Protein backbone atom coordinates (compact mmCIF):
# COMPACT_ATOMS: atom_id res chain seq x y z
CA UNK A 1 0.00 0.00 0.00
CA UNK A 2 2.85 2.39 0.84
CA UNK A 3 4.45 1.66 -2.54
CA UNK A 4 1.21 2.57 -4.32
CA UNK A 5 1.04 5.94 -2.51
CA UNK A 6 4.67 6.76 -3.45
CA UNK A 7 3.96 5.78 -7.04
CA UNK A 8 0.97 8.15 -7.23
CA UNK A 9 2.99 10.99 -5.66
CA UNK A 10 5.87 10.42 -8.09
CA UNK A 11 3.48 10.42 -11.05
CA UNK A 12 1.88 13.68 -9.88
CA UNK A 13 5.28 15.37 -9.50
CA UNK A 14 6.41 14.12 -12.91
CA UNK A 15 3.22 15.43 -14.56
CA UNK A 16 3.55 18.81 -12.83
CA UNK A 17 7.18 19.23 -13.95
CA UNK A 18 6.38 18.11 -17.50
CA UNK A 19 3.58 20.70 -17.80
CA UNK A 20 5.70 23.48 -16.33
CA UNK A 21 8.49 22.90 -18.86
CA UNK A 22 6.30 22.14 -21.90
CA UNK A 23 6.32 24.70 -24.73
CA UNK A 24 3.09 26.42 -25.72
CA UNK A 25 1.61 26.36 -29.23
CA UNK A 26 3.89 29.25 -30.23
CA UNK A 27 6.97 27.25 -29.31
CA UNK A 28 7.80 29.19 -26.16
CA UNK A 29 7.49 27.89 -22.64
CA UNK A 30 4.80 29.37 -20.44
CA UNK A 31 5.98 32.17 -18.18
CA UNK A 32 5.84 31.61 -14.46
CA UNK A 33 3.37 33.80 -12.56
CA UNK A 34 6.23 36.04 -11.41
CA UNK A 35 7.59 36.42 -14.97
CA UNK A 36 4.43 37.74 -16.59
CA UNK A 37 4.61 41.40 -17.53
CA UNK A 38 1.43 43.35 -16.90
CA UNK A 39 -0.27 44.77 -19.96
CA UNK A 40 -0.72 48.52 -20.26
CA UNK A 41 -4.22 49.65 -19.37
CA UNK A 42 -5.96 52.47 -21.23
CA UNK A 43 -9.05 54.52 -20.43
CA UNK A 44 -11.95 54.89 -22.85
CA UNK A 45 -12.35 58.51 -23.99
CA UNK A 46 -16.15 58.18 -23.88
CA UNK A 47 -17.13 56.09 -20.84
CA UNK A 48 -13.93 56.07 -18.76
CA UNK A 49 -13.66 52.28 -18.48
CA UNK A 50 -10.13 50.90 -18.18
CA UNK A 51 -9.19 48.06 -20.55
CA UNK A 52 -6.05 46.33 -21.90
CA UNK A 53 -4.19 48.16 -24.68
CA UNK A 54 -4.47 45.11 -26.94
CA UNK A 55 -8.27 45.58 -27.05
CA UNK A 56 -8.17 49.31 -27.87
CA UNK A 57 -10.09 50.81 -30.75
CA UNK A 58 -8.22 53.86 -32.04
CA UNK A 59 -10.01 57.04 -32.94
CA UNK A 60 -8.98 60.37 -34.43
CA UNK A 61 -5.76 61.71 -32.99
CA UNK A 62 -4.66 59.99 -29.81
CA UNK A 63 -8.17 58.99 -28.70
CA UNK A 64 -8.73 55.39 -27.64
CA UNK A 65 -12.06 53.68 -27.06
CA UNK A 66 -13.16 50.42 -25.46
CA UNK A 67 -15.34 49.44 -28.45
CA UNK A 68 -16.27 50.48 -31.96
CA UNK A 69 -19.67 51.64 -30.67
CA UNK A 70 -18.00 54.20 -28.40
CA UNK A 71 -15.73 55.38 -31.20
CA UNK A 72 -18.62 55.98 -33.55
PDB file of N, CA, C and O in Angstrom:
ATOM      1  N   UNK A   1       0.823  -1.190   0.000  1.00  0.00           N
ATOM      2  CA  UNK A   1       0.000   0.000   0.000  1.00  0.00           C
ATOM      3  C   UNK A   1       0.878   1.270   0.000  1.00  0.00           C
ATOM      4  O   UNK A   1       0.574   2.240  -0.694  1.00  0.00           O
ATOM      5  N   UNK A   2       1.950   1.248   0.773  1.00  0.00           N
ATOM      6  CA  UNK A   2       2.849   2.387   0.835  1.00  0.00           C
ATOM      7  C   UNK A   2       3.511   2.623  -0.519  1.00  0.00           C
ATOM      8  O   UNK A   2       3.719   3.768  -0.920  1.00  0.00           O
ATOM      9  N   UNK A   3       3.838   1.552  -1.215  1.00  0.00           N
ATOM     10  CA  UNK A   3       4.447   1.663  -2.540  1.00  0.00           C
ATOM     11  C   UNK A   3       3.489   2.326  -3.527  1.00  0.00           C
ATOM     12  O   UNK A   3       3.910   3.132  -4.358  1.00  0.00           O
ATOM     13  N   UNK A   4       2.218   1.991  -3.439  1.00  0.00           N
ATOM     14  CA  UNK A   4       1.207   2.573  -4.315  1.00  0.00           C
ATOM     15  C   UNK A   4       1.098   4.085  -4.079  1.00  0.00           C
ATOM     16  O   UNK A   4       0.985   4.849  -5.038  1.00  0.00           O
ATOM     17  N   UNK A   5       1.129   4.518  -2.833  1.00  0.00           N
ATOM     18  CA  UNK A   5       1.045   5.940  -2.512  1.00  0.00           C
ATOM     19  C   UNK A   5       2.253   6.679  -3.079  1.00  0.00           C
ATOM     20  O   UNK A   5       2.096   7.749  -3.667  1.00  0.00           O
ATOM     21  N   UNK A   6       3.464   6.126  -2.914  1.00  0.00           N
ATOM     22  CA  UNK A   6       4.668   6.756  -3.447  1.00  0.00           C
ATOM     23  C   UNK A   6       4.628   6.814  -4.973  1.00  0.00           C
ATOM     24  O   UNK A   6       5.107   7.777  -5.572  1.00  0.00           O
ATOM     25  N   UNK A   7       4.069   5.803  -5.589  1.00  0.00           N
ATOM     26  CA  UNK A   7       3.957   5.780  -7.045  1.00  0.00           C
ATOM     27  C   UNK A   7       3.029   6.887  -7.536  1.00  0.00           C
ATOM     28  O   UNK A   7       3.330   7.545  -8.532  1.00  0.00           O
ATOM     29  N   UNK A   8       1.918   7.100  -6.858  1.00  0.00           N
ATOM     30  CA  UNK A   8       0.967   8.154  -7.228  1.00  0.00           C
ATOM     31  C   UNK A   8       1.604   9.523  -7.029  1.00  0.00           C
ATOM     32  O   UNK A   8       1.445  10.407  -7.872  1.00  0.00           O
ATOM     33  N   UNK A   9       2.327   9.711  -5.919  1.00  0.00           N
ATOM     34  CA  UNK A   9       2.990  10.987  -5.658  1.00  0.00           C
ATOM     35  C   UNK A   9       4.050  11.256  -6.730  1.00  0.00           C
ATOM     36  O   UNK A   9       4.139  12.373  -7.240  1.00  0.00           O
ATOM     37  N   UNK A  10       4.842  10.259  -7.071  1.00  0.00           N
ATOM     38  CA  UNK A  10       5.872  10.423  -8.091  1.00  0.00           C
ATOM     39  C   UNK A  10       5.254  10.764  -9.444  1.00  0.00           C
ATOM     40  O   UNK A  10       5.783  11.609 -10.167  1.00  0.00           O
ATOM     41  N   UNK A  11       4.165  10.133  -9.786  1.00  0.00           N
ATOM     42  CA  UNK A  11       3.484  10.419 -11.049  1.00  0.00           C
ATOM     43  C   UNK A  11       2.950  11.850 -11.070  1.00  0.00           C
ATOM     44  O   UNK A  11       3.039  12.528 -12.094  1.00  0.00           O
ATOM     45  N   UNK A  12       2.402  12.312  -9.958  1.00  0.00           N
ATOM     46  CA  UNK A  12       1.882  13.675  -9.877  1.00  0.00           C
ATOM     47  C   UNK A  12       3.008  14.691 -10.035  1.00  0.00           C
ATOM     48  O   UNK A  12       2.843  15.683 -10.744  1.00  0.00           O
ATOM     49  N   UNK A  13       4.142  14.463  -9.392  1.00  0.00           N
ATOM     50  CA  UNK A  13       5.280  15.370  -9.497  1.00  0.00           C
ATOM     51  C   UNK A  13       5.816  15.379 -10.925  1.00  0.00           C
ATOM     52  O   UNK A  13       6.119  16.443 -11.465  1.00  0.00           O
ATOM     53  N   UNK A  14       5.932  14.223 -11.530  1.00  0.00           N
ATOM     54  CA  UNK A  14       6.406  14.117 -12.913  1.00  0.00           C
ATOM     55  C   UNK A  14       5.491  14.892 -13.859  1.00  0.00           C
ATOM     56  O   UNK A  14       5.973  15.623 -14.724  1.00  0.00           O
ATOM     57  N   UNK A  15       4.184  14.740 -13.704  1.00  0.00           N
ATOM     58  CA  UNK A  15       3.224  15.429 -14.555  1.00  0.00           C
ATOM     59  C   UNK A  15       3.314  16.943 -14.370  1.00  0.00           C
ATOM     60  O   UNK A  15       3.258  17.693 -15.344  1.00  0.00           O
ATOM     61  N   UNK A  16       3.452  17.390 -13.126  1.00  0.00           N
ATOM     62  CA  UNK A  16       3.551  18.813 -12.835  1.00  0.00           C
ATOM     63  C   UNK A  16       4.801  19.416 -13.471  1.00  0.00           C
ATOM     64  O   UNK A  16       4.736  20.495 -14.061  1.00  0.00           O
ATOM     65  N   UNK A  17       5.929  18.735 -13.356  1.00  0.00           N
ATOM     66  CA  UNK A  17       7.181  19.227 -13.947  1.00  0.00           C
ATOM     67  C   UNK A  17       7.098  19.234 -15.467  1.00  0.00           C
ATOM     68  O   UNK A  17       7.566  20.173 -16.111  1.00  0.00           O
ATOM     69  N   UNK A  18       6.507  18.196 -16.041  1.00  0.00           N
ATOM     70  CA  UNK A  18       6.378  18.110 -17.497  1.00  0.00           C
ATOM     71  C   UNK A  18       5.532  19.264 -18.040  1.00  0.00           C
ATOM     72  O   UNK A  18       5.871  19.849 -19.069  1.00  0.00           O
ATOM     73  N   UNK A  19       4.434  19.592 -17.353  1.00  0.00           N
ATOM     74  CA  UNK A  19       3.583  20.697 -17.802  1.00  0.00           C
ATOM     75  C   UNK A  19       4.266  22.043 -17.641  1.00  0.00           C
ATOM     76  O   UNK A  19       4.095  22.928 -18.479  1.00  0.00           O
ATOM     77  N   UNK A  20       5.029  22.205 -16.585  1.00  0.00           N
ATOM     78  CA  UNK A  20       5.703  23.482 -16.335  1.00  0.00           C
ATOM     79  C   UNK A  20       6.771  23.758 -17.384  1.00  0.00           C
ATOM     80  O   UNK A  20       7.009  24.916 -17.725  1.00  0.00           O
ATOM     81  N   UNK A  21       7.412  22.729 -17.896  1.00  0.00           N
ATOM     82  CA  UNK A  21       8.488  22.904 -18.865  1.00  0.00           C
ATOM     83  C   UNK A  21       8.041  22.752 -20.312  1.00  0.00           C
ATOM     84  O   UNK A  21       8.836  22.977 -21.225  1.00  0.00           O
ATOM     85  N   UNK A  22       6.798  22.378 -20.537  1.00  0.00           N
ATOM     86  CA  UNK A  22       6.302  22.138 -21.895  1.00  0.00           C
ATOM     87  C   UNK A  22       6.148  23.455 -22.649  1.00  0.00           C
ATOM     88  O   UNK A  22       5.703  24.445 -22.069  1.00  0.00           O
ATOM     89  N   UNK A  23       6.508  23.484 -23.930  1.00  0.00           N
ATOM     90  CA  UNK A  23       6.319  24.702 -24.728  1.00  0.00           C
ATOM     91  C   UNK A  23       4.843  24.890 -25.066  1.00  0.00           C
ATOM     92  O   UNK A  23       4.078  23.926 -25.109  1.00  0.00           O
ATOM     93  N   UNK A  24       4.458  26.130 -25.301  1.00  0.00           N
ATOM     94  CA  UNK A  24       3.088  26.416 -25.716  1.00  0.00           C
ATOM     95  C   UNK A  24       2.977  26.215 -27.225  1.00  0.00           C
ATOM     96  O   UNK A  24       3.934  25.775 -27.862  1.00  0.00           O
ATOM     97  N   UNK A  25       1.832  26.531 -27.792  1.00  0.00           N
ATOM     98  CA  UNK A  25       1.613  26.356 -29.230  1.00  0.00           C
ATOM     99  C   UNK A  25       2.560  27.231 -30.058  1.00  0.00           C
ATOM    100  O   UNK A  25       2.891  26.886 -31.192  1.00  0.00           O
ATOM    101  N   UNK A  26       2.996  28.361 -29.492  1.00  0.00           N
ATOM    102  CA  UNK A  26       3.889  29.248 -30.228  1.00  0.00           C
ATOM    103  C   UNK A  26       5.345  28.817 -30.141  1.00  0.00           C
ATOM    104  O   UNK A  26       6.215  29.449 -30.738  1.00  0.00           O
ATOM    105  N   UNK A  27       5.616  27.750 -29.404  1.00  0.00           N
ATOM    106  CA  UNK A  27       6.975  27.246 -29.308  1.00  0.00           C
ATOM    107  C   UNK A  27       7.755  27.790 -28.125  1.00  0.00           C
ATOM    108  O   UNK A  27       8.917  27.431 -27.931  1.00  0.00           O
ATOM    109  N   UNK A  28       7.138  28.644 -27.342  1.00  0.00           N
ATOM    110  CA  UNK A  28       7.803  29.192 -26.164  1.00  0.00           C
ATOM    111  C   UNK A  28       7.207  28.561 -24.920  1.00  0.00           C
ATOM    112  O   UNK A  28       6.035  28.185 -24.902  1.00  0.00           O
ATOM    113  N   UNK A  29       8.026  28.448 -23.877  1.00  0.00           N
ATOM    114  CA  UNK A  29       7.493  27.892 -22.642  1.00  0.00           C
ATOM    115  C   UNK A  29       6.619  28.931 -21.960  1.00  0.00           C
ATOM    116  O   UNK A  29       6.787  30.132 -22.167  1.00  0.00           O
ATOM    117  N   UNK A  30       5.686  28.458 -21.144  1.00  0.00           N
ATOM    118  CA  UNK A  30       4.798  29.369 -20.438  1.00  0.00           C
ATOM    119  C   UNK A  30       5.568  30.135 -19.378  1.00  0.00           C
ATOM    120  O   UNK A  30       6.409  29.558 -18.688  1.00  0.00           O
ATOM    121  N   UNK A  31       5.296  31.424 -19.236  1.00  0.00           N
ATOM    122  CA  UNK A  31       5.982  32.174 -18.183  1.00  0.00           C
ATOM    123  C   UNK A  31       5.432  31.808 -16.816  1.00  0.00           C
ATOM    124  O   UNK A  31       4.247  31.503 -16.679  1.00  0.00           O
ATOM    125  N   UNK A  32       6.271  31.836 -15.830  1.00  0.00           N
ATOM    126  CA  UNK A  32       5.839  31.613 -14.457  1.00  0.00           C
ATOM    127  C   UNK A  32       5.014  32.808 -14.018  1.00  0.00           C
ATOM    128  O   UNK A  32       5.133  33.879 -14.613  1.00  0.00           O
ATOM    129  N   UNK A  33       4.182  32.661 -12.996  1.00  0.00           N
ATOM    130  CA  UNK A  33       3.370  33.802 -12.559  1.00  0.00           C
ATOM    131  C   UNK A  33       4.188  35.044 -12.228  1.00  0.00           C
ATOM    132  O   UNK A  33       3.707  36.158 -12.432  1.00  0.00           O
ATOM    133  N   UNK A  34       5.390  34.888 -11.730  1.00  0.00           N
ATOM    134  CA  UNK A  34       6.227  36.040 -11.412  1.00  0.00           C
ATOM    135  C   UNK A  34       6.882  36.660 -12.635  1.00  0.00           C
ATOM    136  O   UNK A  34       7.347  37.797 -12.569  1.00  0.00           O
ATOM    137  N   UNK A  35       6.929  35.938 -13.750  1.00  0.00           N
ATOM    138  CA  UNK A  35       7.589  36.420 -14.965  1.00  0.00           C
ATOM    139  C   UNK A  35       6.669  37.205 -15.886  1.00  0.00           C
ATOM    140  O   UNK A  35       7.145  37.920 -16.768  1.00  0.00           O
ATOM    141  N   UNK A  36       5.379  37.086 -15.699  1.00  0.00           N
ATOM    142  CA  UNK A  36       4.435  37.744 -16.594  1.00  0.00           C
ATOM    143  C   UNK A  36       4.515  39.254 -16.436  1.00  0.00           C
ATOM    144  O   UNK A  36       4.518  39.777 -15.322  1.00  0.00           O
ATOM    145  N   UNK A  37       4.580  39.946 -17.565  1.00  0.00           N
ATOM    146  CA  UNK A  37       4.607  41.399 -17.532  1.00  0.00           C
ATOM    147  C   UNK A  37       3.175  41.897 -17.652  1.00  0.00           C
ATOM    148  O   UNK A  37       2.425  41.423 -18.505  1.00  0.00           O
ATOM    149  N   UNK A  38       2.789  42.839 -16.815  1.00  0.00           N
ATOM    150  CA  UNK A  38       1.428  43.354 -16.896  1.00  0.00           C
ATOM    151  C   UNK A  38       1.224  44.150 -18.180  1.00  0.00           C
ATOM    152  O   UNK A  38       2.130  44.838 -18.648  1.00  0.00           O
ATOM    153  N   UNK A  39       0.048  44.049 -18.730  1.00  0.00           N
ATOM    154  CA  UNK A  39      -0.267  44.774 -19.960  1.00  0.00           C
ATOM    155  C   UNK A  39      -0.695  46.196 -19.614  1.00  0.00           C
ATOM    156  O   UNK A  39      -1.322  46.433 -18.581  1.00  0.00           O
ATOM    157  N   UNK A  40      -0.357  47.118 -20.469  1.00  0.00           N
ATOM    158  CA  UNK A  40      -0.721  48.520 -20.263  1.00  0.00           C
ATOM    159  C   UNK A  40      -2.235  48.663 -20.340  1.00  0.00           C
ATOM    160  O   UNK A  40      -2.882  48.115 -21.233  1.00  0.00           O
ATOM    161  N   UNK A  41      -2.781  49.402 -19.397  1.00  0.00           N
ATOM    162  CA  UNK A  41      -4.219  49.650 -19.366  1.00  0.00           C
ATOM    163  C   UNK A  41      -4.492  51.057 -19.896  1.00  0.00           C
ATOM    164  O   UNK A  41      -3.756  51.998 -19.601  1.00  0.00           O
ATOM    165  N   UNK A  42      -5.546  51.183 -20.671  1.00  0.00           N
ATOM    166  CA  UNK A  42      -5.955  52.469 -21.232  1.00  0.00           C
ATOM    167  C   UNK A  42      -7.351  52.803 -20.725  1.00  0.00           C
ATOM    168  O   UNK A  42      -8.065  51.935 -20.223  1.00  0.00           O
ATOM    169  N   UNK A  43      -7.736  54.079 -20.863  1.00  0.00           N
ATOM    170  CA  UNK A  43      -9.054  54.516 -20.428  1.00  0.00           C
ATOM    171  C   UNK A  43      -9.852  54.987 -21.637  1.00  0.00           C
ATOM    172  O   UNK A  43      -9.360  55.764 -22.455  1.00  0.00           O
ATOM    173  N   UNK A  44     -11.078  54.511 -21.737  1.00  0.00           N
ATOM    174  CA  UNK A  44     -11.949  54.889 -22.849  1.00  0.00           C
ATOM    175  C   UNK A  44     -12.239  56.389 -22.788  1.00  0.00           C
ATOM    176  O   UNK A  44     -12.569  56.919 -21.727  1.00  0.00           O
ATOM    177  N   UNK A  45     -12.115  57.070 -23.928  1.00  0.00           N
ATOM    178  CA  UNK A  45     -12.354  58.511 -23.995  1.00  0.00           C
ATOM    179  C   UNK A  45     -13.829  58.856 -23.808  1.00  0.00           C
ATOM    180  O   UNK A  45     -14.156  60.000 -23.494  1.00  0.00           O
ATOM    181  N   UNK A  46     -14.716  57.894 -23.994  1.00  0.00           N
ATOM    182  CA  UNK A  46     -16.146  58.177 -23.879  1.00  0.00           C
ATOM    183  C   UNK A  46     -16.724  57.801 -22.528  1.00  0.00           C
ATOM    184  O   UNK A  46     -17.391  58.615 -21.890  1.00  0.00           O
ATOM    185  N   UNK A  47     -16.471  56.548 -22.075  1.00  0.00           N
ATOM    186  CA  UNK A  47     -17.126  56.089 -20.845  1.00  0.00           C
ATOM    187  C   UNK A  47     -16.182  56.014 -19.641  1.00  0.00           C
ATOM    188  O   UNK A  47     -16.646  55.893 -18.507  1.00  0.00           O
ATOM    189  N   UNK A  48     -14.881  56.083 -19.866  1.00  0.00           N
ATOM    190  CA  UNK A  48     -13.934  56.072 -18.759  1.00  0.00           C
ATOM    191  C   UNK A  48     -13.527  54.702 -18.255  1.00  0.00           C
ATOM    192  O   UNK A  48     -12.772  54.602 -17.289  1.00  0.00           O
ATOM    193  N   UNK A  49     -14.012  53.644 -18.889  1.00  0.00           N
ATOM    194  CA  UNK A  49     -13.662  52.284 -18.478  1.00  0.00           C
ATOM    195  C   UNK A  49     -12.207  51.999 -18.823  1.00  0.00           C
ATOM    196  O   UNK A  49     -11.723  52.390 -19.886  1.00  0.00           O
ATOM    197  N   UNK A  50     -11.512  51.313 -17.916  1.00  0.00           N
ATOM    198  CA  UNK A  50     -10.128  50.904 -18.180  1.00  0.00           C
ATOM    199  C   UNK A  50     -10.129  49.523 -18.824  1.00  0.00           C
ATOM    200  O   UNK A  50     -10.908  48.653 -18.435  1.00  0.00           O
ATOM    201  N   UNK A  51      -9.253  49.324 -19.812  1.00  0.00           N
ATOM    202  CA  UNK A  51      -9.192  48.061 -20.548  1.00  0.00           C
ATOM    203  C   UNK A  51      -7.773  47.861 -21.057  1.00  0.00           C
ATOM    204  O   UNK A  51      -7.006  48.820 -21.141  1.00  0.00           O
ATOM    205  N   UNK A  52      -7.405  46.598 -21.408  1.00  0.00           N
ATOM    206  CA  UNK A  52      -6.047  46.331 -21.904  1.00  0.00           C
ATOM    207  C   UNK A  52      -5.796  47.022 -23.242  1.00  0.00           C
ATOM    208  O   UNK A  52      -6.706  47.165 -24.059  1.00  0.00           O
ATOM    209  N   UNK A  53      -4.553  47.447 -23.455  1.00  0.00           N
ATOM    210  CA  UNK A  53      -4.191  48.161 -24.679  1.00  0.00           C
ATOM    211  C   UNK A  53      -4.392  47.303 -25.921  1.00  0.00           C
ATOM    212  O   UNK A  53      -4.639  47.834 -27.004  1.00  0.00           O
ATOM    213  N   UNK A  54      -4.290  45.983 -25.778  1.00  0.00           N
ATOM    214  CA  UNK A  54      -4.466  45.107 -26.936  1.00  0.00           C
ATOM    215  C   UNK A  54      -5.905  45.098 -27.451  1.00  0.00           C
ATOM    216  O   UNK A  54      -6.152  44.669 -28.578  1.00  0.00           O
ATOM    217  N   UNK A  55      -6.853  45.563 -26.643  1.00  0.00           N
ATOM    218  CA  UNK A  55      -8.266  45.581 -27.050  1.00  0.00           C
ATOM    219  C   UNK A  55      -8.721  46.975 -27.478  1.00  0.00           C
ATOM    220  O   UNK A  55      -9.910  47.183 -27.718  1.00  0.00           O
ATOM    221  N   UNK A  56      -7.814  47.919 -27.575  1.00  0.00           N
ATOM    222  CA  UNK A  56      -8.166  49.309 -27.867  1.00  0.00           C
ATOM    223  C   UNK A  56      -8.649  49.483 -29.295  1.00  0.00           C
ATOM    224  O   UNK A  56      -8.171  48.831 -30.224  1.00  0.00           O
ATOM    225  N   UNK A  57      -9.606  50.378 -29.439  1.00  0.00           N
ATOM    226  CA  UNK A  57     -10.092  50.812 -30.749  1.00  0.00           C
ATOM    227  C   UNK A  57      -9.639  52.251 -30.881  1.00  0.00           C
ATOM    228  O   UNK A  57     -10.050  53.106 -30.096  1.00  0.00           O
ATOM    229  N   UNK A  58      -8.796  52.529 -31.868  1.00  0.00           N
ATOM    230  CA  UNK A  58      -8.219  53.862 -32.039  1.00  0.00           C
ATOM    231  C   UNK A  58      -9.188  54.781 -32.761  1.00  0.00           C
ATOM    232  O   UNK A  58      -9.898  54.379 -33.683  1.00  0.00           O
ATOM    233  N   UNK A  59      -9.192  56.014 -32.317  1.00  0.00           N
ATOM    234  CA  UNK A  59     -10.013  57.041 -32.944  1.00  0.00           C
ATOM    235  C   UNK A  59      -9.136  58.100 -33.562  1.00  0.00           C
ATOM    236  O   UNK A  59      -7.944  57.882 -33.780  1.00  0.00           O
ATOM    237  N   UNK A  60      -9.721  59.243 -33.845  1.00  0.00           N
ATOM    238  CA  UNK A  60      -8.978  60.366 -34.431  1.00  0.00           C
ATOM    239  C   UNK A  60      -7.971  60.890 -33.412  1.00  0.00           C
ATOM    240  O   UNK A  60      -8.270  61.000 -32.222  1.00  0.00           O
ATOM    241  N   UNK A  61      -6.797  61.204 -33.890  1.00  0.00           N
ATOM    242  CA  UNK A  61      -5.758  61.715 -32.992  1.00  0.00           C
ATOM    243  C   UNK A  61      -5.260  60.627 -32.061  1.00  0.00           C
ATOM    244  O   UNK A  61      -4.991  59.506 -32.492  1.00  0.00           O
ATOM    245  N   UNK A  62      -5.140  60.955 -30.800  1.00  0.00           N
ATOM    246  CA  UNK A  62      -4.662  59.992 -29.807  1.00  0.00           C
ATOM    247  C   UNK A  62      -5.801  59.364 -29.015  1.00  0.00           C
ATOM    248  O   UNK A  62      -5.543  58.722 -27.996  1.00  0.00           O
ATOM    249  N   UNK A  63      -7.028  59.521 -29.436  1.00  0.00           N
ATOM    250  CA  UNK A  63      -8.169  58.987 -28.703  1.00  0.00           C
ATOM    251  C   UNK A  63      -8.218  57.470 -28.796  1.00  0.00           C
ATOM    252  O   UNK A  63      -7.979  56.891 -29.855  1.00  0.00           O
ATOM    253  N   UNK A  64      -8.532  56.835 -27.672  1.00  0.00           N
ATOM    254  CA  UNK A  64      -8.732  55.385 -27.643  1.00  0.00           C
ATOM    255  C   UNK A  64     -10.094  55.106 -27.021  1.00  0.00           C
ATOM    256  O   UNK A  64     -10.551  55.821 -26.130  1.00  0.00           O
ATOM    257  N   UNK A  65     -10.727  54.050 -27.512  1.00  0.00           N
ATOM    258  CA  UNK A  65     -12.056  53.680 -27.057  1.00  0.00           C
ATOM    259  C   UNK A  65     -12.105  52.199 -26.727  1.00  0.00           C
ATOM    260  O   UNK A  65     -11.300  51.416 -27.230  1.00  0.00           O
ATOM    261  N   UNK A  66     -13.054  51.818 -25.878  1.00  0.00           N
ATOM    262  CA  UNK A  66     -13.162  50.425 -25.463  1.00  0.00           C
ATOM    263  C   UNK A  66     -13.883  49.563 -26.506  1.00  0.00           C
ATOM    264  O   UNK A  66     -13.760  48.338 -26.485  1.00  0.00           O
ATOM    265  N   UNK A  67     -14.633  50.193 -27.414  1.00  0.00           N
ATOM    266  CA  UNK A  67     -15.341  49.443 -28.449  1.00  0.00           C
ATOM    267  C   UNK A  67     -15.594  50.346 -29.650  1.00  0.00           C
ATOM    268  O   UNK A  67     -15.458  51.567 -29.577  1.00  0.00           O
ATOM    269  N   UNK A  68     -15.965  49.714 -30.751  1.00  0.00           N
ATOM    270  CA  UNK A  68     -16.272  50.481 -31.961  1.00  0.00           C
ATOM    271  C   UNK A  68     -17.521  51.327 -31.768  1.00  0.00           C
ATOM    272  O   UNK A  68     -17.643  52.395 -32.369  1.00  0.00           O
ATOM    273  N   UNK A  69     -18.456  50.861 -30.931  1.00  0.00           N
ATOM    274  CA  UNK A  69     -19.665  51.640 -30.666  1.00  0.00           C
ATOM    275  C   UNK A  69     -19.328  52.970 -29.993  1.00  0.00           C
ATOM    276  O   UNK A  69     -19.943  53.990 -30.303  1.00  0.00           O
ATOM    277  N   UNK A  70     -18.374  52.972 -29.090  1.00  0.00           N
ATOM    278  CA  UNK A  70     -17.998  54.197 -28.403  1.00  0.00           C
ATOM    279  C   UNK A  70     -17.152  55.111 -29.290  1.00  0.00           C
ATOM    280  O   UNK A  70     -17.115  56.322 -29.070  1.00  0.00           O
ATOM    281  N   UNK A  71     -16.490  54.558 -30.268  1.00  0.00           N
ATOM    282  CA  UNK A  71     -15.729  55.382 -31.202  1.00  0.00           C
ATOM    283  C   UNK A  71     -16.667  56.137 -32.123  1.00  0.00           C
ATOM    284  O   UNK A  71     -16.440  57.303 -32.446  1.00  0.00           O
ATOM    285  N   UNK A  72     -17.738  55.449 -32.547  1.00  0.00           N
ATOM    286  CA  UNK A  72     -18.624  55.983 -33.546  1.00  0.00           C
ATOM    287  C   UNK A  72     -19.567  56.993 -33.023  1.00  0.00           C
ATOM    288  O   UNK A  72     -20.380  57.528 -33.777  1.00  0.00           O
TER     289      UNK A  72
END
